[in-house]
């Protein structure tokens, strides 16, 4: 029924949530991740769960609200983690220093010093 449809529709979002979790861990965004989870629980998850408890007393589809809570929380996770990864983890060294981005992104973790590169090129010639 409609509950299965909702679960299937949210599977790509759930997958993105876990991908971004991995990127957050790789970028050592643990403090941001914990704060983001706390805010997401309060703003997204808790309202759905409270609604589920209220509707359960009336015997009106509380299971859908529980799954809706999980879906809303995962949407929050994707949005908040995507913002962090895109603005902090995947910035180029030039962007970190305030220079505009030119061309293809260079990962922040793979920074190469131009002087070392020039010396290597001169040494091999």
Secondary structure by P-SEA (a helix, b strand, c coil): caaaaaaaaaaaaaaaaaaaaaaaaaacaaaaaaaaaaaaaacccaaaaaaaaaaaaacccaaaaaaaaaaaaaaaaaaaaaaaaacccccccccccccccccccccccccccaaaaaaaaaaac
